[in-house]
Amino acid sequence: KYRSYPYEHMLKIREQNIAPSLRMYYKKPLLLHQGHMQWLFDYEGRRYLDLFAGIVTVSVGHCHPKVTMAAQKQLACLWHTTNIYMHPSIHEYAEKLTSFLPDPLKVVYLTNSGSEANDLAMFMARLYTRNFDIICFRGAYHGGSPYALGLTSIGSYKHGVANGIGCSTTMLPDVFRGPWGGSNCRDSPVQTVRRCSCSEEYLGAVGICSDYCLGCVCHANEQYIEQFKDTLNTSVPKTIAGFIAEPIQGVNGAVQYPKGFLKEAYQLVRERGGVCISDEVQTGFGRTGSHFWGFQTHDVVPDIITLAKGIGNGFPMAAVVTTKEIANSLAQNLHFNTFGGNPLACVVGSAVLDAIEEDNLQKNSKDVGTYMLLELAKLRDKFEIVGDVRGKGLMIGIEMVTDKDSRHPLPSEEINQIWEDCKDMGVLIGRGGLYNQTLRVKPPMCITKKDVDFAVEVIHTALEKHMGKAAAN
Ligand code: PMP
């Protein structure tokens, strides 16, 4: 079918007819043909282990048979109703999805993308509280639509037009790169894996377990909470509409906050009349392993959550889930979404939830993710340029530095080579961080320990090659 589309011809079409703001990965972009579970295949038949899952989107596996079958069956029956008529699929899905959520998060709005979900969450927060201001973290990505772009705080996604009126950023409690807990807390620099007092294993370079109990004594959490209070006192009025955060910051390179931070921040926000929004676009659906939702790892219950990416295993769908009370604030007038909740999306969403349960994928995320974190921590201990290995379950960041002392980000050209070499050896890894300095590992949750052994071996080989080259220079 695609015989008239040689590689060079496609590059030309890209240059002439496809949005130039889309940047492709790799010097020679991959031309993909097929996907199966954790594997991708290109047109030359080369197989790649997909450690980035189409930016954390393929949750249960590429073309997972159960999800594919559900979509195929529905496709032949009915695609679209615009929700002006009834169809069982949306009812089944809303019931199933909310069965995974604690009270009072029981009312579902279906949308088509994460940006749209965050737009709606922001809209609801404002309508419900009758306040306007929303706080978000620096370094966050919450969407690219003009409304959600106000919550996105990464310079490279910003354009010089008005956006984010009423959105204030606050300091990211990043204990590796931030002013507290990282290079500024040298009292307990832990460079090997050991046990934390909470019985978890230390993984981060500064003595942090995967739950981010800080092993250092610089009271980083208190310092970051002071900064949060500072934002509340200086950047917003006395009452606010809300606060949005991911449980682990995704695009910025799997940044984890000190344990207890979100709980305290939620309390401060609620004292100001605001609602708390958890963006679960990357952290939801069992990815963190220990819990089904990222917010549960912080022992909080948000007022609104937003879901996308993994919710549909790659099918374009997204959702907002909130309380009946907040939902009622939007019911004073009509709110309409043509494609949201279409039968095709709903059966896909249901099949994804079934697959997560039937394939035991949350447990797999925990077991295989923790195994991978520990294996990668060995690379951090061996190589000077691996500054930090962190994360939870299958949401992992490997932060690359020039050296462990200075923690300067490793220059892009150097990381690029390591990353390209990994691809050439058959492993696809994501990138992230303000300086593009972090390798992001967020594979389909069906990945196995054997795949991890292969991936770690490949990364090890790429790092050794880099160190050899650096020594030769
Ligand atoms: N929130 C988070 C945490 C995301 O990572 C993204 C996408 N990278 C979005 C929202 C926006 O989702 P979408 O691209 O589907 O609009």
Residues whose N, C-alpha, C, O or C-beta is under 5 A from the ligand:
A	BS01	PMP	S113 G114 S115 E116 Y141 H142 G143 G250 D279 V281 Q282 A308
